[in-house]
Amino acid sequence: MRREEPAGLTEVLKGLPPDRPVLIAGPTASGKSALASAVVRSAGGVIVNADALQVYDGWRILTARPGARDEAALPHALYGHVPAEAAYSVGDWLRDLAPILSGNLRPVIVGGTGLYFSALTEGLAEIPPTPPEIRAQGDCLPLAALVAGLDPCTAARIDLKNRARVQRAWEVLKATGRPLADWQSDTAPPRLPLAETRALVLRPEVDWLRARIEARFAAMLAEGALDEARAMRHRWNPAHQSARAIGAAELIAHLEGRMTLDEAQTAAVIATRQYAKRQRTWFRNRMADWQAVPLP
Protein backbone atom coordinates (compact mmCIF):
# COMPACT_ATOMS: atom_id res chain seq x y z
CA MET A 1 0.00 0.00 0.00
CA ARG A 2 1.30 3.43 -0.91
CA ARG A 3 2.32 5.37 2.20
CA GLU A 4 1.42 9.05 2.16
CA GLU A 5 3.10 11.15 4.82
CA PRO A 6 0.72 13.82 6.11
CA ALA A 7 1.73 17.36 5.24
CA GLY A 8 3.29 19.63 7.83
CA LEU A 9 5.63 17.14 9.48
CA THR A 10 8.90 18.59 8.22
CA GLU A 11 9.58 20.43 11.46
CA VAL A 12 8.84 17.29 13.47
CA LEU A 13 11.46 15.38 11.50
CA LYS A 14 14.04 18.14 11.96
CA GLY A 15 13.58 18.12 15.71
CA LEU A 16 14.19 14.40 16.29
CA PRO A 17 17.49 13.61 18.06
CA PRO A 18 19.42 10.91 16.16
CA ASP A 19 20.50 9.04 19.29
CA ARG A 20 17.11 8.33 20.91
CA PRO A 21 14.49 5.71 20.12
CA VAL A 22 11.43 7.24 18.48
CA LEU A 23 7.88 6.21 19.40
CA ILE A 24 5.07 7.09 16.99
CA ALA A 25 1.49 6.41 18.06
CA GLY A 26 -1.66 7.42 16.26
CA PRO A 27 -5.10 6.26 15.19
CA THR A 28 -5.57 4.06 12.17
CA ALA A 29 -5.10 5.77 8.78
CA SER A 30 -3.41 8.83 10.31
CA GLY A 31 -0.14 8.40 8.39
CA LYS A 32 2.08 7.14 11.21
CA SER A 33 3.73 4.39 9.12
CA ALA A 34 4.70 6.95 6.48
CA LEU A 35 6.19 9.16 9.18
CA ALA A 36 8.19 6.23 10.58
CA SER A 37 9.53 5.52 7.10
CA ALA A 38 10.51 9.17 6.69
CA VAL A 39 12.39 9.10 10.01
CA VAL A 40 14.37 6.00 9.05
CA ARG A 41 15.08 7.24 5.53
CA SER A 42 16.44 10.53 6.86
CA ALA A 43 18.33 9.37 9.96
CA GLY A 44 18.56 5.58 9.85
CA GLY A 45 17.14 2.97 12.18
CA VAL A 46 14.68 0.09 12.06
CA ILE A 47 10.90 0.43 11.83
CA VAL A 48 9.37 -1.70 14.59
CA ASN A 49 5.73 -2.69 14.62
CA ALA A 50 3.54 -1.80 17.62
CA ASP A 51 0.21 -2.90 16.17
CA ALA A 52 -1.42 -5.99 17.65
CA LEU A 53 -2.84 -7.14 14.30
CA GLN A 54 0.11 -6.40 12.04
CA VAL A 55 2.11 -9.07 13.89
CA TYR A 56 0.11 -11.77 12.08
CA ASP A 57 1.08 -13.42 8.82
CA GLY A 58 -2.40 -13.08 7.31
CA TRP A 59 -4.36 -9.99 6.33
CA ARG A 60 -1.43 -7.94 5.08
CA ILE A 61 -3.68 -5.63 3.06
CA LEU A 62 -6.52 -5.29 5.58
CA THR A 63 -4.18 -4.46 8.47
CA ALA A 64 -2.17 -2.03 6.29
CA ARG A 65 1.05 -3.92 6.95
CA PRO A 66 4.05 -2.66 4.98
CA GLY A 67 4.27 -4.28 1.59
CA ALA A 68 7.16 -6.43 0.40
CA ARG A 69 8.65 -3.44 -1.44
CA ASP A 70 8.50 -1.32 1.73
CA GLU A 71 10.19 -4.04 3.76
CA ALA A 72 12.92 -4.43 1.15
CA ALA A 73 13.61 -0.70 1.03
CA LEU A 74 14.03 -0.12 4.79
CA PRO A 75 14.69 -2.33 7.83
CA HIS A 76 11.44 -3.57 9.43
CA ALA A 77 10.82 -5.79 12.45
CA LEU A 78 7.92 -7.64 14.12
CA TYR A 79 5.63 -7.56 11.11
CA GLY A 80 3.82 -10.73 10.03
CA HIS A 81 5.96 -13.03 12.17
CA VAL A 82 3.11 -14.75 14.07
CA PRO A 83 0.84 -17.43 12.51
CA ALA A 84 -2.75 -16.23 12.08
CA GLU A 85 -3.99 -19.11 14.23
CA ALA A 86 -1.77 -18.28 17.23
CA ALA A 87 -2.47 -16.25 20.35
CA TYR A 88 -0.09 -13.35 20.93
CA SER A 89 0.07 -11.10 23.99
CA VAL A 90 1.67 -7.79 24.88
CA GLY A 91 4.12 -9.84 26.95
CA ASP A 92 5.07 -11.80 23.83
CA TRP A 93 5.61 -8.53 21.99
CA LEU A 94 7.89 -7.17 24.72
CA ARG A 95 9.96 -10.36 24.65
CA ASP A 96 10.27 -10.19 20.85
CA LEU A 97 11.20 -6.52 21.11
CA ALA A 98 13.98 -6.98 23.67
CA PRO A 99 16.80 -7.94 21.24
CA ILE A 100 15.84 -5.07 18.96
CA LEU A 101 16.15 -2.56 21.79
CA SER A 102 19.68 -3.80 22.46
CA GLY A 103 20.65 -3.96 18.78
CA ASN A 104 22.76 -1.63 16.65
CA LEU A 105 19.89 0.14 14.86
CA ARG A 106 17.92 2.94 16.48
CA PRO A 107 14.34 1.63 16.90
CA VAL A 108 11.49 3.68 15.46
CA ILE A 109 8.49 2.00 17.07
CA VAL A 110 5.19 2.74 15.36
CA GLY A 111 1.62 1.55 15.77
CA GLY A 112 -1.84 2.10 17.09
CA THR A 113 -1.98 -0.37 19.98
CA GLY A 114 -1.84 1.82 23.05
CA LEU A 115 -1.35 -1.12 25.40
CA TYR A 116 1.93 -2.02 23.68
CA PHE A 117 3.28 1.48 24.24
CA SER A 118 2.13 1.70 27.85
CA ALA A 119 3.68 -1.70 28.62
CA LEU A 120 6.92 -0.61 26.97
CA THR A 121 7.24 2.75 28.72
CA GLU A 122 5.44 2.09 32.03
CA GLY A 123 6.07 -1.62 32.61
CA LEU A 124 3.97 -4.77 32.46
CA ALA A 125 2.77 -7.15 35.15
CA GLU A 126 4.14 -10.67 34.65
CA ILE A 127 0.82 -12.54 34.44
CA PRO A 128 0.93 -16.31 33.82
CA PRO A 129 -0.32 -17.46 30.38
CA THR A 130 -4.02 -18.24 30.08
CA PRO A 131 -4.76 -21.99 29.70
CA PRO A 132 -6.38 -22.77 26.33
CA GLU A 133 -9.48 -24.26 27.96
CA ILE A 134 -10.18 -21.03 29.84
CA ARG A 135 -9.69 -18.96 26.71
CA ALA A 136 -12.13 -21.26 24.93
CA GLN A 137 -14.68 -20.68 27.70
CA GLY A 138 -14.25 -16.93 27.35
CA ASP A 139 -14.64 -17.10 23.58
CA CYS A 140 -18.09 -18.65 24.04
CA LEU A 141 -19.44 -16.08 26.50
CA PRO A 142 -21.25 -12.89 25.48
CA LEU A 143 -19.64 -9.59 26.45
CA ALA A 144 -22.23 -8.92 29.16
CA ALA A 145 -21.40 -12.20 30.90
CA LEU A 146 -17.68 -11.43 30.81
CA VAL A 147 -18.28 -7.98 32.29
CA ALA A 148 -20.45 -9.48 35.03
CA GLY A 149 -17.60 -11.81 35.96
CA LEU A 150 -15.09 -9.02 36.62
CA ASP A 151 -14.14 -7.63 39.99
CA PRO A 152 -15.19 -4.00 40.60
CA CYS A 153 -11.66 -2.58 40.70
CA THR A 154 -10.64 -4.05 37.34
CA ALA A 155 -13.99 -3.16 35.78
CA ALA A 156 -13.46 0.47 36.76
CA ARG A 157 -10.08 0.56 34.97
CA ILE A 158 -10.88 -0.84 31.54
CA ASP A 159 -13.10 -0.02 28.57
CA LEU A 160 -16.08 -2.32 29.15
CA LYS A 161 -17.10 -2.03 25.49
CA ASN A 162 -13.78 -3.45 24.31
CA ARG A 163 -14.31 -7.20 24.22
CA ALA A 164 -10.61 -8.04 23.92
CA ARG A 165 -9.74 -6.08 27.07
CA VAL A 166 -12.74 -7.41 29.01
CA GLN A 167 -12.08 -11.01 28.03
CA ARG A 168 -8.41 -10.68 28.95
CA ALA A 169 -9.36 -9.43 32.42
CA TRP A 170 -11.95 -12.20 32.81
CA GLU A 171 -9.39 -14.85 31.76
CA VAL A 172 -6.79 -13.58 34.23
CA LEU A 173 -9.25 -13.72 37.13
CA LYS A 174 -10.53 -17.13 36.08
CA ALA A 175 -7.06 -18.62 35.55
CA THR A 176 -5.21 -17.16 38.53
CA GLY A 177 -7.93 -16.37 41.06
CA ARG A 178 -6.45 -12.90 41.28
CA PRO A 179 -7.92 -9.75 39.67
CA LEU A 180 -6.07 -8.12 36.79
CA ALA A 181 -5.94 -4.87 38.80
CA ASP A 182 -3.93 -6.67 41.50
CA TRP A 183 -1.49 -8.08 38.97
CA GLN A 184 -1.06 -4.61 37.47
CA SER A 185 -0.15 -3.25 40.89
CA ASP A 186 2.95 -5.50 40.79
CA THR A 187 4.22 -4.02 37.54
CA ALA A 188 7.83 -4.67 36.52
CA PRO A 189 10.10 -1.73 35.55
CA PRO A 190 9.63 -0.50 31.98
CA ARG A 191 11.82 -1.84 29.19
CA LEU A 192 12.13 1.67 27.73
CA PRO A 193 11.25 4.59 30.02
CA LEU A 194 9.44 7.39 28.26
CA ALA A 195 12.12 9.92 29.29
CA GLU A 196 14.69 8.00 27.20
CA THR A 197 12.67 8.32 23.99
CA ARG A 198 11.21 10.92 21.66
CA ALA A 199 7.51 10.07 21.81
CA LEU A 200 5.07 11.44 19.23
CA VAL A 201 1.31 10.95 19.16
CA LEU A 202 -0.58 12.00 16.03
CA ARG A 203 -3.78 13.89 16.75
CA PRO A 204 -5.74 14.21 13.50
CA GLU A 205 -8.78 16.38 12.95
CA VAL A 206 -11.80 14.06 13.01
CA ASP A 207 -13.33 14.88 9.62
CA TRP A 208 -9.93 14.65 7.94
CA LEU A 209 -9.36 11.22 9.45
CA ARG A 210 -12.85 9.98 8.56
CA ALA A 211 -12.22 10.83 4.91
CA ARG A 212 -8.85 9.05 4.96
CA ILE A 213 -10.43 5.94 6.50
CA GLU A 214 -13.04 5.77 3.77
CA ALA A 215 -10.48 6.34 1.00
CA ARG A 216 -8.10 3.79 2.47
CA PHE A 217 -10.62 0.97 2.60
CA ALA A 218 -11.55 1.67 -1.03
CA ALA A 219 -7.84 1.50 -1.86
CA MET A 220 -7.54 -1.80 0.02
CA LEU A 221 -10.31 -3.28 -2.11
CA ALA A 222 -8.61 -2.00 -5.25
CA GLU A 223 -5.32 -3.56 -4.14
CA GLY A 224 -6.83 -7.01 -3.61
CA ALA A 225 -8.36 -7.18 -0.12
CA LEU A 226 -11.18 -9.38 -1.40
CA ASP A 227 -8.70 -11.80 -2.95
CA GLU A 228 -6.83 -11.78 0.37
CA ALA A 229 -10.06 -12.70 2.17
CA ARG A 230 -10.66 -15.48 -0.33
CA ALA A 231 -7.16 -16.84 0.31
CA MET A 232 -7.59 -16.59 4.10
CA ARG A 233 -11.06 -18.13 4.17
CA HIS A 234 -9.84 -21.67 4.87
CA ARG A 235 -7.96 -20.34 7.92
CA TRP A 236 -10.85 -18.21 9.12
CA ASN A 237 -11.95 -18.62 12.70
CA PRO A 238 -13.68 -15.71 14.43
CA ALA A 239 -12.18 -16.84 17.75
CA HIS A 240 -8.64 -16.14 16.54
CA GLN A 241 -7.06 -12.85 17.58
CA SER A 242 -6.06 -12.24 13.97
CA ALA A 243 -9.75 -12.34 12.99
CA ARG A 244 -10.13 -8.94 14.67
CA ALA A 245 -8.61 -7.30 11.60
CA ILE A 246 -11.23 -4.72 10.69
CA GLY A 247 -12.93 -5.68 7.46
CA ALA A 248 -12.05 -9.36 7.73
CA ALA A 249 -15.40 -10.53 9.12
CA GLU A 250 -17.25 -8.29 6.68
CA LEU A 251 -15.40 -9.60 3.61
CA ILE A 252 -15.80 -13.20 4.78
CA ALA A 253 -19.53 -12.51 5.20
CA HIS A 254 -19.62 -11.24 1.62
CA LEU A 255 -17.83 -14.34 0.32
CA GLU A 256 -20.36 -16.50 2.17
CA GLY A 257 -23.28 -14.62 0.61
CA ARG A 258 -24.41 -12.90 3.81
CA MET A 259 -23.54 -9.36 2.66
CA THR A 260 -23.18 -7.53 -0.61
CA LEU A 261 -19.75 -6.05 -1.25
CA ASP A 262 -21.15 -2.54 -0.79
CA GLU A 263 -22.65 -3.56 2.56
CA ALA A 264 -19.37 -5.12 3.65
CA GLN A 265 -17.44 -2.00 2.67
CA THR A 266 -19.83 0.29 4.51
CA ALA A 267 -19.76 -1.87 7.65
CA ALA A 268 -15.95 -2.04 7.61
CA VAL A 269 -15.60 1.72 7.24
CA ILE A 270 -17.99 2.30 10.15
CA ALA A 271 -16.11 -0.22 12.31
CA THR A 272 -12.79 1.46 11.43
CA ARG A 273 -14.13 4.87 12.42
CA GLN A 274 -15.34 3.46 15.74
CA TYR A 275 -11.95 1.87 16.35
CA ALA A 276 -10.19 5.15 15.56
CA LYS A 277 -12.43 6.91 18.07
CA ARG A 278 -11.42 4.40 20.78
CA GLN A 279 -7.77 4.91 19.88
CA ARG A 280 -8.07 8.69 20.10
CA THR A 281 -9.67 8.35 23.54
CA TRP A 282 -6.86 6.08 24.76
CA PHE A 283 -4.16 8.42 23.46
CA ARG A 284 -5.84 11.46 24.97
CA ASN A 285 -6.20 9.79 28.38
CA ARG A 286 -2.93 7.88 28.54
CA MET A 287 -0.41 9.89 26.48
CA ALA A 288 -0.59 13.38 27.94
CA ASP A 289 3.23 13.37 28.29
CA TRP A 290 3.81 12.57 24.62
CA GLN A 291 4.47 15.30 22.04
CA ALA A 292 1.18 15.87 20.24
CA VAL A 293 1.37 16.30 16.46
CA PRO A 294 -1.81 17.97 15.15
CA LEU A 295 -3.04 16.87 11.70
CA PRO A 296 -3.69 17.82 9.00
C-alpha positions in Angstrom: 0.0 0.0 0.0 1.3 3.4 -0.9 2.3 5.4 2.2 1.4 9.0 2.2 3.1 11.2 4.8 0.7 13.8 6.1 1.7 17.4 5.2 3.3 19.6 7.8 5.6 17.1 9.5 8.9 18.6 8.2 9.6 20.4 11.5 8.8 17.3 13.5 11.5 15.4 11.5 14.0 18.1 12.0 13.6 18.1 15.7 14.2 14.4 16.3 17.5 13.6 18.1 19.4 10.9 16.2 20.5 9.0 19.3 17.1 8.3 20.9 14.5 5.7 20.1 11.4 7.2 18.5 7.9 6.2 19.4 5.1 7.1 17.0 1.5 6.4 18.1 -1.7 7.4 16.3 -5.1 6.3 15.2 -5.6 4.1 12.2 -5.1 5.8 8.8 -3.4 8.8 10.3 -0.1 8.4 8.4 2.1 7.1 11.2 3.7 4.4 9.1 4.7 6.9 6.5 6.2 9.2 9.2 8.2 6.2 10.6 9.5 5.5 7.1 10.5 9.2 6.7 12.4 9.1 10.0 14.4 6.0 9.1 15.1 7.2 5.5 16.4 10.5 6.9 18.3 9.4 10.0 18.6 5.6 9.8 17.1 3.0 12.2 14.7 0.1 12.1 10.9 0.4 11.8 9.4 -1.7 14.6 5.7 -2.7 14.6 3.5 -1.8 17.6 0.2 -2.9 16.2 -1.4 -6.0 17.6 -2.8 -7.1 14.3 0.1 -6.4 12.0 2.1 -9.1 13.9 0.1 -11.8 12.1 1.1 -13.4 8.8 -2.4 -13.1 7.3 -4.4 -10.0 6.3 -1.4 -7.9 5.1 -3.7 -5.6 3.1 -6.5 -5.3 5.6 -4.2 -4.5 8.5 -2.2 -2.0 6.3 1.0 -3.9 6.9 4.0 -2.7 5.0 4.3 -4.3 1.6 7.2 -6.4 0.4 8.7 -3.4 -1.4 8.5 -1.3 1.7 10.2 -4.0 3.8 12.9 -4.4 1.2 13.6 -0.7 1.0 14.0 -0.1 4.8 14.7 -2.3 7.8 11.4 -3.6 9.4 10.8 -5.8 12.4 7.9 -7.6 14.1 5.6 -7.6 11.1 3.8 -10.7 10.0 6.0 -13.0 12.2 3.1 -14.7 14.1 0.8 -17.4 12.5 -2.7 -16.2 12.1 -4.0 -19.1 14.2 -1.8 -18.3 17.2 -2.5 -16.3 20.4 -0.1 -13.3 20.9 0.1 -11.1 24.0 1.7 -7.8 24.9 4.1 -9.8 27.0 5.1 -11.8 23.8 5.6 -8.5 22.0 7.9 -7.2 24.7 10.0 -10.4 24.6 10.3 -10.2 20.9 11.2 -6.5 21.1 14.0 -7.0 23.7 16.8 -7.9 21.2 15.8 -5.1 19.0 16.2 -2.6 21.8 19.7 -3.8 22.5 20.7 -4.0 18.8 22.8 -1.6 16.7 19.9 0.1 14.9 17.9 2.9 16.5 14.3 1.6 16.9 11.5 3.7 15.5 8.5 2.0 17.1 5.2 2.7 15.4 1.6 1.5 15.8 -1.8 2.1 17.1 -2.0 -0.4 20.0 -1.8 1.8 23.0 -1.3 -1.1 25.4 1.9 -2.0 23.7 3.3 1.5 24.2 2.1 1.7 27.9 3.7 -1.7 28.6 6.9 -0.6 27.0 7.2 2.8 28.7 5.4 2.1 32.0 6.1 -1.6 32.6 4.0 -4.8 32.5 2.8 -7.2 35.1 4.1 -10.7 34.6 0.8 -12.5 34.4 0.9 -16.3 33.8 -0.3 -17.5 30.4 -4.0 -18.2 30.1 -4.8 -22.0 29.7 -6.4 -22.8 26.3 -9.5 -24.3 28.0 -10.2 -21.0 29.8 -9.7 -19.0 26.7 -12.1 -21.3 24.9 -14.7 -20.7 27.7 -14.3 -16.9 27.4 -14.6 -17.1 23.6 -18.1 -18.7 24.0 -19.4 -16.1 26.5 -21.2 -12.9 25.5 -19.6 -9.6 26.4 -22.2 -8.9 29.2 -21.4 -12.2 30.9 -17.7 -11.4 30.8 -18.3 -8.0 32.3 -20.4 -9.5 35.0 -17.6 -11.8 36.0 -15.1 -9.0 36.6 -14.1 -7.6 40.0 -15.2 -4.0 40.6 -11.7 -2.6 40.7 -10.6 -4.0 37.3 -14.0 -3.2 35.8 -13.5 0.5 36.8 -10.1 0.6 35.0 -10.9 -0.8 31.5 -13.1 0.0 28.6 -16.1 -2.3 29.2 -17.1 -2.0 25.5 -13.8 -3.4 24.3 -14.3 -7.2 24.2 -10.6 -8.0 23.9 -9.7 -6.1 27.1 -12.7 -7.4 29.0 -12.1 -11.0 28.0 -8.4 -10.7 28.9 -9.4 -9.4 32.4 -11.9 -12.2 32.8 -9.4 -14.9 31.8 -6.8 -13.6 34.2 -9.2 -13.7 37.1 -10.5 -17.1 36.1 -7.1 -18.6 35.6 -5.2 -17.2 38.5 -7.9 -16.4 41.1 -6.4 -12.9 41.3 -7.9 -9.7 39.7 -6.1 -8.1 36.8 -5.9 -4.9 38.8 -3.9 -6.7 41.5 -1.5 -8.1 39.0 -1.1 -4.6 37.5 -0.1 -3.3 40.9 3.0 -5.5 40.8 4.2 -4.0 37.5 7.8 -4.7 36.5 10.1 -1.7 35.5 9.6 -0.5 32.0 11.8 -1.8 29.2 12.1 1.7 27.7 11.3 4.6 30.0 9.4 7.4 28.3 12.1 9.9 29.3 14.7 8.0 27.2 12.7 8.3 24.0 11.2 10.9 21.7 7.5 10.1 21.8 5.1 11.4 19.2 1.3 11.0 19.2 -0.6 12.0 16.0 -3.8 13.9 16.7 -5.7 14.2 13.5 -8.8 16.4 13.0 -11.8 14.1 13.0 -13.3 14.9 9.6 -9.9 14.6 7.9 -9.4 11.2 9.5 -12.8 10.0 8.6 -12.2 10.8 4.9 -8.9 9.1 5.0 -10.4 5.9 6.5 -13.0 5.8 3.8 -10.5 6.3 1.0 -8.1 3.8 2.5 -10.6 1.0 2.6 -11.5 1.7 -1.0 -7.8 1.5 -1.9 -7.5 -1.8 0.0 -10.3 -3.3 -2.1 -8.6 -2.0 -5.3 -5.3 -3.6 -4.1 -6.8 -7.0 -3.6 -8.4 -7.2 -0.1 -11.2 -9.4 -1.4 -8.7 -11.8 -2.9 -6.8 -11.8 0.4 -10.1 -12.7 2.2 -10.7 -15.5 -0.3 -7.2 -16.8 0.3 -7.6 -16.6 4.1 -11.1 -18.1 4.2 -9.8 -21.7 4.9 -8.0 -20.3 7.9 -10.8 -18.2 9.1 -11.9 -18.6 12.7 -13.7 -15.7 14.4 -12.2 -16.8 17.8 -8.6 -16.1 16.5 -7.1 -12.8 17.6 -6.1 -12.2 14.0 -9.8 -12.3 13.0 -10.1 -8.9 14.7 -8.6 -7.3 11.6 -11.2 -4.7 10.7 -12.9 -5.7 7.5 -12.1 -9.4 7.7 -15.4 -10.5 9.1 -17.2 -8.3 6.7 -15.4 -9.6 3.6 -15.8 -13.2 4.8 -19.5 -12.5 5.2 -19.6 -11.2 1.6 -17.8 -14.3 0.3 -20.4 -16.5 2.2 -23.3 -14.6 0.6 -24.4 -12.9 3.8 -23.5 -9.4 2.7 -23.2 -7.5 -0.6 -19.7 -6.0 -1.2 -21.2 -2.5 -0.8 -22.7 -3.6 2.6 -19.4 -5.1 3.6 -17.4 -2.0 2.7 -19.8 0.3 4.5 -19.8 -1.9 7.6 -16.0 -2.0 7.6 -15.6 1.7 7.2 -18.0 2.3 10.2 -16.1 -0.2 12.3 -12.8 1.5 11.4 -14.1 4.9 12.4 -15.3 3.5 15.7 -11.9 1.9 16.3 -10.2 5.2 15.6 -12.4 6.9 18.1 -11.4 4.4 20.8 -7.8 4.9 19.9 -8.1 8.7 20.1 -9.7 8.4 23.5 -6.9 6.1 24.8 -4.2 8.4 23.5 -5.8 11.5 25.0 -6.2 9.8 28.4 -2.9 7.9 28.5 -0.4 9.9 26.5 -0.6 13.4 27.9 3.2 13.4 28.3 3.8 12.6 24.6 4.5 15.3 22.0 1.2 15.9 20.2 1.4 16.3 16.5 -1.8 18.0 15.2 -3.0 16.9 11.7 -3.7 17.8 9.0 
